[in-house]
């Protein structure tokens, strides 16, 4: 009896082992042998990774990067509103900064003399009509003396004419005396006007001429040289005591340049010339400057350069900061075609995550990752076909920080 019971126990143990290895056995048989727990029974402990997956955050929270306003400012993340834009096809050509041809003044003397004072030095800023130098000249002294004498003679002749006219009207003097007096008064007026015009030719203005009668005699030989425009002194060609004027002497004293606006001289190949037109927009960049200057083409030369076989194109840009120095080499991007799109964002607002284009949309808690479909683009803007609405605010600049923060949060999950 004991032997038969032992055989039965051995057979049952073999059956249990086989049931644990064969997946095709029925669930009831597995329950019978204790391989499946009853409902409500304690389940085996899963690994920590499966527990975190079961209790992870909702999917929408995984798409957000939580940042405060102060953190956004500290990270230098700029914001821009998604709106319609204009895409452009551009042509890139080399260029050189040159002074604006209409903003260069060469201050020259119109008489012979000697430099007595120099009130401006190289690099100084000057305003219009500001005194640059003082000359001493016998020629200007003679011209001023001639004017003062003519002025005095004219005043006397005009008084004599008025007296003789009054006598003639009363028939006290003869008509011959009246006519002679009128002739002398007219001649005196002509000589005064001639002397005045000579002073204008030497560079004096109305105010200076009007002040000559009260000017000390010692100052009659002095002549002020004034700036014809506001700008900066870029050349000074004389020193104190330099003889200037005629007879092969130096006549140019200063060169004044106004650099608030400058020209960009571009070289365009003949093949590209047909698409270039005056008025087209130009964006200028330089390795040494972080800023970009925008301008427009103002001149297209009808002649080709014999050596380079290229056409001379001139664009005009603003230069109030003074950073665009004449002689600097730059790169110019010419807009040759433009096309409007209903919705666009800056190119640097777009990141790629898991082979998908995304932007980070501003929300109260920070930023939300938003998948988008990108259409046409240029070097500045990209068209957004779907995934974004006009008026939504997206992050631009340093968006890689948001991408890194988002990837970090997903890896921790």
FIVO-286404 format. One record per residue (C-alpha): residue in one letter; z, x, y. Coordinates in steps of 0.25 Angstrom, whole numbers, padded with zeros to 4 digits, always signed. Last residue first. Layout:
aZXY...
This chain:
x-0070+0041+0236x-0067+0055+0241x-0082+0058+0240x-0085+0045+0248x-0076+0049+0260x-0082+0063+0261x-0096+0058+0261x-0092+0049+0273x-0085+0060+0280x-0097+0069+0278x-0107+0059+0283x-0098+0056+0295x-0098+0071+0298x-0113+0071+0296x-0114+0061+0307x-0111+0073+0317x-0121+0066+0327x-0124+0052+0327x-0116+0040+0323x-0121+0026+0323x-0118+0014+0332x-0125+0001+0328x-0133-0006+0339x-0145-0008+0331x-0142-0010+0316x-0142+0000+0305x-0145+0000+0290x-0160-0002+0291x-0173+0005+0298x-0165+0015+0306x-0176+0024+0314x-0172+0038+0316x-0170+0045+0329x-0170+0059+0334x-0180+0068+0327x-0189+0056+0323x-0187+0044+0314x-0193+0033+0306x-0185+0025+0296x-0171+0027+0292x-0164+0017+0282x-0149+0017+0285x-0136+0018+0277x-0124+0016+0286x-0111+0024+0285x-0101+0018+0293x-0093+0025+0304x-0080+0025+0310x-0070+0013+0309x-0075+0005+0320x-0090+0007+0315x-0100+0017+0319x-0112+0018+0310x-0115+0031+0302x-0129+0032+0298x-0135+0034+0284x-0148+0038+0277x-0146+0039+0262x-0149+0050+0253x-0134+0050+0249x-0130+0051+0263x-0140+0055+0274x-0136+0055+0288x-0142+0048+0301x-0136+0049+0315x-0143+0062+0317x-0156+0055+0317x-0152+0046+0329x-0153+0031+0326x-0164+0021+0327x-0167+0006+0327x-0179-0002+0332x-0189+0010+0332x-0198+0014+0343x-0209+0025+0342x-0212+0037+0350x-0223+0047+0349x-0226+0061+0356x-0212+0064+0359x-0212+0079+0362x-0201+0088+0357x-0199+0101+0365x-0193+0114+0360x-0187+0124+0370x-0189+0138+0375x-0182+0141+0388x-0189+0147+0400x-0184+0137+0410x-0169+0133+0406x-0166+0120+0400x-0151+0120+0401x-0151+0117+0416x-0142+0104+0413x-0151+0096+0422x-0163+0100+0414x-0172+0087+0413x-0185+0089+0406x-0200+0090+0409x-0211+0092+0399x-0223+0102+0401x-0234+0103+0391x-0243+0116+0390x-0254+0115+0380x-0256+0125+0368x-0266+0135+0365x-0255+0146+0366x-0264+0156+0373x-0274+0148+0381x-0264+0137+0385x-0270+0123+0385x-0273+0116+0398x-0271+0101+0401x-0257+0104+0402x-0248+0092+0399x-0237+0089+0409x-0225+0080+0411x-0220+0079+0396x-0206+0072+0396x-0191+0076+0395x-0179+0076+0386x-0170+0088+0385x-0161+0091+0373x-0148+0097+0373x-0142+0108+0364x-0149+0119+0371x-0152+0133+0366x-0161+0128+0355x-0169+0120+0365x-0173+0106+0365x-0183+0097+0373x-0187+0083+0371x-0200+0078+0377x-0205+0064+0380x-0220+0062+0382x-0223+0059+0397x-0236+0068+0397x-0243+0067+0383x-0243+0075+0371x-0250+0069+0358x-0263+0076+0361x-0257+0090+0363x-0252+0091+0349x-0264+0098+0343x-0266+0106+0356x-0252+0113+0354x-0241+0109+0364x-0233+0120+0372x-0222+0114+0380x-0217+0118+0394x-0203+0111+0397x-0201+0108+0411x-0188+0108+0419x-0179+0098+0426x-0166+0101+0433x-0171+0115+0434x-0174+0115+0448x-0180+0129+0451x-0178+0137+0464x-0186+0151+0466x-0182+0159+0477x-0187+0168+0488x-0202+0168+0487x-0209+0175+0499x-0208+0189+0494x-0216+0199+0504x-0231+0201+0502x-0233+0200+0517x-0226+0186+0519x-0211+0182+0517x-0199+0189+0512x-0191+0202+0516x-0179+0203+0507x-0166+0206+0514x-0157+0198+0504x-0164+0197+0491x-0177+0190+0486x-0183+0183+0474x-0172+0173+0470x-0176+0166+0457x-0170+0154+0449x-0163+0148+0461x-0159+0134+0456x-0163+0120+0460x-0164+0111+0472x-0177+0111+0480x-0184+0118+0492x-0173+0128+0493x-0171+0133+0508x-0174+0147+0514x-0167+0147+0528x-0174+0156+0539x-0167+0165+0549x-0174+0171+0561x-0168+0159+0570x-0154+0162+0566x-0151+0172+0577x-0156+0162+0587x-0145+0152+0584x-0150+0139+0579x-0149+0127+0589x-0164+0126+0592x-0167+0128+0577x-0159+0117+0571x-0171+0107+0571x-0180+0117+0564x-0169+0119+0553x-0168+0104+0551x-0183+0102+0551x-0185+0112+0540x-0189+0127+0541x-0197+0134+0531x-0207+0143+0538x-0218+0132+0538x-0208+0122+0545x-0205+0132+0555x-0220+0133+0558x-0221+0118+0559x-0210+0118+0570x-0218+0129+0578x-0230+0121+0577x-0223+0108+0581x-0217+0115+0593x-0231+0121+0597x-0237+0107+0597x-0226+0101+0605x-0228+0111+0616x-0243+0109+0616x-0240+0094+0618x-0230+0096+0629x-0240+0106+0636x-0251+0095+0635x-0242+0084+0641x-0238+0093+0653x-0253+0097+0656x-0257+0082+0656x-0245+0078+0665x-0248+0089+0675x-0263+0085+0675x-0259+0071+0678x-0252+0075+0690x-0238+0073+0693x-0231+0061+0701x-0239+0050+0695x-0226+0044+0690x-0232+0044+0676x-0236+0058+0678x-0222+0062+0682x-0216+0056+0670x-0227+0063+0661x-0224+0077+0668x-0209+0075+0665x-0212+0071+0650x-0221+0083+0649x-0212+0093+0655x-0201+0088+0645x-0210+0089+0633x-0214+0103+0638x-0200+0108+0638x-0197+0102+0624x-0209+0108+0619x-0206+0122+0624x-0192+0122+0618x-0198+0118+0605x-0209+0128+0605x-0198+0139+0608x-0189+0134+0597x-0201+0134+0587x-0206+0148+0591x-0192+0153+0589x-0191+0147+0575x-0205+0153+0571x-0201+0166+0577x-0188+0167+0569x-0195+0162+0557x-0204+0174+0558x-0193+0184+0561x-0187+0180+0548x-0173+0180+0542x-0172+0173+0529x-0161+0164+0523x-0160+0160+0509x-0158+0149+0499x-0154+0138+0509x-0153+0124+0502x-0165+0115+0504x-0164+0108+0490x-0152+0113+0482x-0149+0126+0476x-0143+0131+0463x-0141+0146+0462x-0147+0154+0450x-0152+0166+0459x-0145+0167+0472x-0145+0158+0484x-0141+0160+0499x-0149+0173+0501x-0149+0177+0515x-0157+0186+0525x-0170+0187+0517x-0180+0193+0526x-0192+0186+0533x-0207+0182+0532x-0210+0167+0532x-0212+0156+0522x-0202+0160+0512x-0202+0155+0497x-0193+0147+0489x-0200+0144+0475x-0196+0130+0470x-0197+0126+0456x-0194+0111+0452x-0209+0106+0451x-0212+0116+0441x-0201+0112+0432x-0195+0125+0426x-0199+0129+0412x-0193+0126+0399x-0202+0131+0387x-0207+0123+0375x-0210+0122+0360x-0216+0109+0354x-0210+0098+0346x-0218+0085+0344x-0211+0072+0343x-0212+0058+0336x-0203+0049+0342x-0194+0038+0338x-0188+0028+0348x-0176+0020+0346x-0169+0007+0343x-0154+0007+0342x-0143+0013+0334x-0131+0016+0343x-0127+0031+0344x-0114+0037+0341x-0110+0052+0342x-0101+0059+0332x-0094+0070+0338x-0083+0072+0327x-0072+0071+0337x-0078+0058+0343x-0079+0051+0330x-0065+0056+0326x-0060+0050+0339x-0067+0037+0337x-0060+0036+0323x-0068+0039+0310x-0069+0031+0297x-0082+0034+0290x-0088+0022+0283x-0097+0020+0271x-0086+0021+0260x-0079+0010+0267x-0091+0001+0264x-0090+0004+0249x-0076-0001+0248x-0065+0010+0245x-0062+0015+0231x-0052+0009+0222x-0060+0009+0209x-0067+0022+0213x-0053+0028+0215x-0048+0024+0202x-0061+0029+0195x-0058+0043+0202x-0044+0043+0197x-0047+0042+0182x-0045+0029+0175x-0031+0026+0169x-0033+0018+0155x-0031+0003+0157x-0018-0004+0154x-0019-0017+0147x-0023-0029+0155x-0035-0033+0146x-0032-0026+0132x-0036-0012+0130x-0048-0008+0123x-0047+0003+0112x-0035-0004+0105x-0041-0006+0091x-0042-0020+0092x-0047-0019+0106x-0059-0011+0102x-0062-0021+0091x-0062-0032+0101x-0071-0024+0110x-0082-0023+0099x-0086-0009+0094x-0098-0003+0100x-0091+0008+0106x-0088+0016+0093x-0078+0027+0095x-0065+0019+0097x-0069+0010+0086x-0070+0022+0076x-0057+0027+0079x-0050+0013+0078x-0057+0011+0064x-0052+0025+0059x-0038+0021+0063x-0039+0008+0055x-0044+0015+0043x-0032+0024+0043x-0022+0013+0044x-0029+0005+0033x-0028+0017+0023x-0013+0019+0026x-0010+0005+0023x-0018+0006+0010x-0009+0018+0006x+0004+0011+0009x+0000+0000+0000
